[in-house]
């Protein structure tokens, strides 16, 4: 599943980060690296962007960019 499809309040573990060149580097620099737990906190009224909780901070990300991140649902 990709990060843009994760429901609000659901925890997941990042399994892979896609994208090309600068986009992939930017995602990794923001802390979106494999084996990191991430949670969707909010979605904007029109559906884009989404707010994530990752490594203890809030991060807003466009859905287009979130489609490049593969996640696996985290069992609590």
Secondary structure, 3 states (H helix, E strand, C coil): CEHHHCCCCCEEEEEEECCCHHHHHHHHHCCCCCCCEEEEEEECCCCCCEEEEECCEEEEECHHHHCCEEEEECCC
